[in-house]
Amino acid sequence: MLSGVCSPEPKILRSIGKLIEMAGTRVVHQLLRGRLQSQSTAPPVFSSFFSKKDQEGVGSPGMKALRAFALLGAGVSGLLSFATITSADEAEHGLECPNYPWPHKGILSSYDHASIRRGHQVYQQVCASCHSMSLISYRDLVGVAYTEEETKALAAEIEVVDGPNDEGEMFTRPGKLSDRFPQPYPNEQAARFANGGAYPPDLSLITKARHNGQNYVFALLTGYRDPPAGVSIRDGLHYNPYFPGGAIAMPKMLIDGAVEYEDGTPATESQMGKDVVSFLSWAAEPEMEERKLMGFKWIFLLSLALLQAAYYRRMRWSVLKSRKLVLDVVN
């Protein structure tokens, strides 16, 4: 996992919240048990309540008001402690990322296949040097982002270790459609050694493996900032408020003009982020378009069946429901 550095402020806030909660709980117990006296060092408001309690007794209306005031104090202390825990969780789990209007999020919306093609180009030229996609094969790109001939040409650019041959030796060959995307490192230890101890995660299911995945990945790629005052980032890490802890080992990779798109689209930072997230969303859910189309077909067929059932019920049962029974009690 990537290393993170948290600010000490949430720990201080959490300690203050615990002290407030303990103090509020102690006061509530003392008020309910009637152990505080009117001669104590409490404020005048408390003193008036205590004197009424001594004069009127436990079951009097004054004691009921005292209990209500005590419960109110306990609720306020609980809210303060909850607020400190919430701020601490925000620092530990990262800043909440905004929601972006992805074009494929609609009920009947499909992927932007031109964006998927550009996103694969961004992954191939920027991300593939560190991150793997071990669940995706080259044949998955056929009909989605490339033609079969283009995909074969892409696969032939890599060399795959295969074998053994007839002599029992391993050999290398050009890639085929059935081959998966190449791994950037031979094993996890080599990946950690090359990245200062951080292990780059596999991106095959990254938009499903993270909470609010598509928005999180886009906000992470485009959310690099200078650390605010009071936050120190050690050497080798970079500040990103959307990453848990705020410190991430991956540097800022998307820079304007870093990729030259084949279709001439301006390669801005946000455009590259949108395209690579579209590609990763497709990789995590390649059957989405077929699932939506099949669901629409089933809804249409079930609607026809419902109309037929309603008409049949009206035709068959209308006579029985509209007839009138008369009982002749005289004869």
Secondary structure per residue as TSV (DSSP state, phi and psi in degrees):
chain	resnum	aa	ss	phi	psi
A	1	M	-	360.0	155.8
A	2	L	-	-76.7	143.4
A	3	S	-	-75.2	151.1
A	4	G	-	-136.0	150.4
A	5	V	-	-124.2	124.1
A	6	C	-	-106.3	149.7
A	7	S	-	-76.2	145.7
A	8	P	S	-73.7	-8.5
A	9	E	H	-63.4	-42.0
A	10	P	H	-60.1	-33.5
A	11	K	H	-66.8	-39.0
A	12	I	H	-65.8	-43.7
A	13	L	H	-62.8	-37.6
A	14	R	H	-66.5	-38.8
A	15	S	H	-65.1	-42.1
A	16	I	H	-62.3	-40.6
A	17	G	H	-63.7	-39.7
A	18	K	H	-65.5	-40.0
A	19	L	H	-63.4	-42.6
A	20	I	H	-63.6	-40.6
A	21	E	H	-66.5	-42.3
A	22	M	H	-64.1	-41.4
A	23	A	H	-65.7	-42.8
A	24	G	H	-64.0	-40.0
A	25	T	H	-65.1	-40.6
A	26	R	H	-64.4	-41.4
A	27	V	H	-64.7	-39.3
A	28	V	H	-63.0	-44.4
A	29	H	H	-62.9	-40.5
A	30	Q	H	-67.6	-38.0
A	31	L	H	-67.9	-42.0
A	32	L	H	-70.1	-31.2
A	33	R	H	-85.0	-11.2
A	34	G	T	71.3	31.5
A	35	R	-	-93.2	-9.8
A	36	L	-	-86.1	140.4
A	37	Q	-	-106.3	157.0
A	38	S	T	-68.7	-15.2
A	39	Q	T	-89.3	7.3
A	40	S	S	-74.0	177.7
A	41	T	S	-87.7	23.6
A	42	A	-	-73.5	163.4
A	43	P	-	-64.8	165.7
A	44	P	H	-58.9	-32.5
A	45	V	H	-63.8	-45.0
A	46	F	H	-64.0	-40.1
A	47	S	H	-62.2	-40.0
A	48	S	H	-64.8	-39.4
A	49	F	H	-65.2	-40.8
A	50	F	H	-66.6	-40.8
A	51	S	H	-65.0	-38.8
A	52	K	H	-64.0	-38.2
A	53	K	H	-64.2	-41.7
A	54	D	H	-67.4	-33.5
A	55	Q	H	-81.9	-37.9
A	56	E	H	-96.6	-21.0
A	57	G	-	98.1	176.8
A	58	V	T	-72.6	-41.2
A	59	G	T	-88.5	10.6
A	60	S	S	-81.4	164.5
A	61	P	H	-61.1	-30.7
A	62	G	H	-63.6	-38.0
A	63	M	H	-67.6	-33.8
A	64	K	H	-64.7	-40.4
A	65	A	H	-65.1	-36.2
A	66	L	H	-64.1	-41.1
A	67	R	H	-65.9	-40.9
A	68	A	H	-62.2	-40.3
A	69	F	H	-64.6	-38.0
A	70	A	H	-66.5	-42.9
A	71	L	H	-64.3	-37.1
A	72	L	H	-61.8	-41.9
A	73	G	H	-63.3	-38.7
A	74	A	H	-65.0	-39.1
A	75	G	H	-65.0	-40.1
A	76	V	H	-64.0	-42.7
A	77	S	H	-64.9	-37.6
A	78	G	H	-64.8	-40.5
A	79	L	H	-64.4	-38.8
A	80	L	H	-64.4	-42.1
A	81	S	H	-66.7	-37.6
A	82	F	H	-65.2	-37.5
A	83	A	H	-64.9	-39.0
A	84	T	H	-68.0	-38.8
A	85	I	H	-66.1	-38.8
A	86	T	H	-62.8	-43.7
A	87	S	H	-65.2	-35.2
A	88	A	H	-67.2	-40.2
A	89	D	H	-64.1	-36.9
A	90	E	H	-62.9	-38.7
A	91	A	H	-70.9	-33.5
A	92	E	H	-79.6	-36.1
A	93	H	H	-101.3	-1.1
A	94	G	-	95.9	159.7
A	95	L	-	-69.2	141.0
A	96	E	-	-65.8	125.8
A	97	C	-	-83.9	149.0
A	98	P	-	-72.0	162.7
A	99	N	-	-95.3	128.4
A	100	Y	-	-108.2	147.5
A	101	P	-	-80.3	81.1
A	102	W	-	-70.0	134.2
A	103	P	T	-68.3	-18.0
A	104	H	T	-99.7	14.3
A	105	K	-	-89.8	-9.5
A	106	G	S	-70.9	167.8
A	107	I	S	-64.7	-41.7
A	108	L	S	-112.2	19.2
A	109	S	-	-86.5	151.2
A	110	S	-	-120.5	173.5
A	111	Y	-	-70.0	151.9
A	112	D	-	-86.5	98.8
A	113	H	H	-69.3	-28.1
A	114	A	H	-65.8	-37.6
A	115	S	H	-68.8	-35.6
A	116	I	H	-63.0	-41.6
A	117	R	H	-63.8	-44.8
A	118	R	H	-65.5	-37.1
A	119	G	H	-65.0	-36.5
A	120	H	H	-64.6	-35.8
A	121	Q	H	-65.9	-39.4
A	122	V	H	-65.1	-44.3
A	123	Y	I	-61.2	-44.0
A	124	Q	I	-66.1	-35.6
A	125	Q	I	-96.2	-20.7
A	126	V	I	-117.0	-46.8
A	127	C	I	-93.4	-28.9
A	128	A	T	-67.4	-15.6
A	129	S	T	-71.3	-18.6
A	130	C	T	-125.3	-36.9
A	131	H	-	-103.2	138.7
A	132	S	-	-98.7	163.1
A	133	M	-	-136.6	76.6
A	134	S	T	-73.7	-11.8
A	135	L	T	-99.9	1.4
A	136	I	-	-110.6	131.0
A	137	S	B	-105.2	162.2
A	138	Y	G	-65.7	-30.6
A	139	R	G	-68.0	-19.5
A	140	D	G	-67.8	-21.3
A	141	L	G	-82.3	-13.3
A	142	V	B	-68.5	125.9
A	143	G	T	81.1	-5.6
A	144	V	T	-105.6	-50.8
A	145	A	T	-127.2	-22.8
A	146	Y	B	-138.0	162.5
A	147	T	-	-80.3	172.3
A	148	E	H	-64.8	-39.8
A	149	E	H	-65.8	-42.5
A	150	E	H	-64.2	-39.2
A	151	T	H	-67.6	-39.4
A	152	K	H	-62.0	-39.1
A	153	A	H	-65.5	-39.3
A	154	L	H	-63.9	-43.9
A	155	A	H	-66.0	-32.4
A	156	A	H	-71.3	-13.0
A	157	E	T	-74.6	-17.8
A	158	I	S	-101.1	161.2
A	159	E	E	-114.5	131.8
A	160	V	E	-116.2	133.4
A	161	V	E	-80.4	122.3
A	162	D	E	-131.7	173.4
A	163	G	-	129.5	-171.5
A	164	P	-	-77.8	158.3
A	165	N	-	-86.0	-167.8
A	166	D	T	-63.2	-23.2
A	167	E	T	-93.0	1.7
A	168	G	S	82.7	18.2
A	169	E	-	-113.4	150.2
A	170	M	-	-80.9	151.7
A	171	F	E	-144.8	165.0
A	172	T	E	-108.1	146.8
A	173	R	E	-143.7	160.6
A	174	P	E	-66.5	151.8
A	175	G	-	-68.1	155.3
A	176	K	-	-122.1	173.9
A	177	L	T	-62.9	-29.9
A	178	S	T	-78.8	-9.9
A	179	D	S	-77.6	147.3
A	180	R	B	-84.4	167.5
A	181	F	-	-59.8	142.0
A	182	P	-	-68.1	150.4
A	183	Q	-	-85.5	134.7
A	184	P	S	-72.9	-23.7
A	185	Y	S	-132.9	150.3
A	186	P	S	-71.1	-28.0
A	187	N	S	-157.8	176.0
A	188	E	H	-67.7	-37.7
A	189	Q	H	-62.0	-41.2
A	190	A	H	-65.5	-36.9
A	191	A	H	-66.2	-42.5
A	192	R	H	-67.3	-38.0
A	193	F	H	-65.3	-36.8
A	194	A	H	-78.2	-16.5
A	195	N	T	-119.4	27.7
A	196	G	T	65.4	32.7
A	197	G	T	96.1	-14.4
A	198	A	-	-87.2	143.5
A	199	Y	-	-109.0	111.2
A	200	P	-	-64.3	125.6
A	201	P	-	-73.5	156.4
A	202	D	-	-71.2	138.7
A	203	L	-	-100.0	8.1
A	204	S	T	-62.9	-39.5
A	205	L	T	-124.7	28.1
A	206	I	H	-66.0	-33.9
A	207	T	H	-74.2	-14.7
A	208	K	H	-98.2	-22.9
A	209	A	H	-85.3	-9.5
A	210	R	S	-116.2	146.0
A	211	H	T	-64.1	130.8
A	212	N	T	54.1	51.7
A	213	G	H	-52.4	-52.3
A	214	Q	H	-64.1	-46.2
A	215	N	H	-65.1	-37.0
A	216	Y	H	-65.7	-45.2
A	217	V	H	-64.4	-42.8
A	218	F	H	-65.5	-43.9
A	219	A	H	-64.8	-35.8
A	220	L	H	-67.6	-43.0
A	221	L	H	-68.9	-30.7
A	222	T	H	-109.7	9.9
A	223	G	-	-106.6	18.1
A	224	Y	-	-69.6	132.6
A	225	R	-	-138.2	168.2
A	226	D	-	-76.9	140.3
A	227	P	-	-62.7	140.6
A	228	P	-	-70.7	172.7
A	229	A	T	-63.8	134.7
A	230	G	T	92.1	-6.6
A	231	V	-	-109.3	122.4
A	232	S	-	-110.7	134.9
A	233	I	-	-115.4	126.0
A	234	R	-	-73.7	165.6
A	235	D	T	-61.4	139.1
A	236	G	T	93.8	-9.4
A	237	L	-	-115.8	162.6
A	238	H	E	-134.0	146.1
A	239	Y	E	-85.1	128.2
A	240	N	-	-145.6	111.8
A	241	P	T	-65.6	-19.0
A	242	Y	T	-85.5	-11.0
A	243	F	S	-88.2	137.5
A	244	P	T	-56.1	122.8
A	245	G	T	94.1	-22.2
A	246	G	S	88.1	-12.9
A	247	A	E	-117.2	124.1
A	248	I	E	-127.3	144.3
A	249	A	S	-79.0	-23.5
A	250	M	S	-77.0	124.8
A	251	P	-	-74.2	173.5
A	252	K	-	-68.9	119.4
A	253	M	-	-104.2	-28.3
A	254	L	-	-91.3	109.6
A	255	I	-	-125.2	142.0
A	256	D	T	-53.1	126.8
A	257	G	T	83.1	9.2
A	258	A	S	-69.2	-25.2
A	259	V	S	-126.7	142.2
A	260	E	-	-106.4	106.8
A	261	Y	-	-68.6	146.0
A	262	E	T	-69.2	-31.7
A	263	D	T	-90.3	4.4
A	264	G	-	84.2	6.9
A	265	T	-	-65.6	133.9
A	266	P	-	-59.7	125.6
A	267	A	-	-89.0	71.5
A	268	T	-	-81.4	168.8
A	269	E	H	-61.6	-47.4
A	270	S	H	-67.7	-35.7
A	271	Q	H	-65.9	-43.6
A	272	M	H	-65.8	-37.8
A	273	G	H	-63.6	-43.4
A	274	K	H	-63.6	-42.1
A	275	D	H	-68.4	-43.9
A	276	V	H	-70.1	-31.6
A	277	V	H	-69.8	-37.3
A	278	S	H	-62.3	-41.2
A	279	F	H	-65.3	-42.9
A	280	L	H	-69.0	-33.5
A	281	S	H	-65.5	-41.9
A	282	W	H	-63.7	-42.0
A	283	A	H	-62.2	-36.3
A	284	A	H	-78.5	-23.3
A	285	E	-	-144.7	67.6
A	286	P	T	-70.9	-17.9
A	287	E	T	-91.8	9.3
A	288	M	H	-61.3	-44.4
A	289	E	H	-64.5	-42.3
A	290	E	H	-66.1	-37.2
A	291	R	H	-66.7	-42.9
A	292	K	H	-64.7	-42.2
A	293	L	H	-64.5	-42.4
A	294	M	H	-66.0	-39.2
A	295	G	H	-63.3	-39.5
A	296	F	H	-65.2	-39.8
A	297	K	H	-62.9	-43.5
A	298	W	H	-66.7	-39.3
A	299	I	H	-63.5	-39.7
A	300	F	H	-65.3	-44.7
A	301	L	H	-66.5	-41.1
A	302	L	H	-66.8	-31.4
A	303	S	H	-65.9	-41.7
A	304	L	H	-63.4	-41.0
A	305	A	H	-64.8	-36.9
A	306	L	H	-65.8	-41.9
A	307	L	H	-64.1	-40.1
A	308	Q	H	-65.5	-41.7
A	309	A	H	-64.7	-38.3
A	310	A	H	-67.0	-40.8
A	311	Y	H	-66.6	-42.2
A	312	Y	H	-62.8	-42.1
A	313	R	H	-62.8	-41.9
A	314	R	H	-67.7	-39.3
A	315	M	H	-71.7	-41.2
A	316	R	H	-81.4	-36.3
A	317	W	H	-102.0	-5.0
A	318	S	H	-65.0	-35.8
A	319	V	H	-66.3	-44.6
A	320	L	H	-69.5	-34.8
A	321	K	H	-77.9	-22.6
A	322	S	H	-99.7	-8.2
A	323	R	-	-75.5	155.2
A	324	K	-	-119.1	126.9
A	325	L	-	-97.7	128.8
A	326	V	-	-120.3	127.0
A	327	L	-	-100.9	122.5
A	328	D	-	-93.1	96.1
A	329	V	-	-81.0	-12.7
A	330	V	-	-78.2	-49.2
A	331	N	-	-90.1	360.0
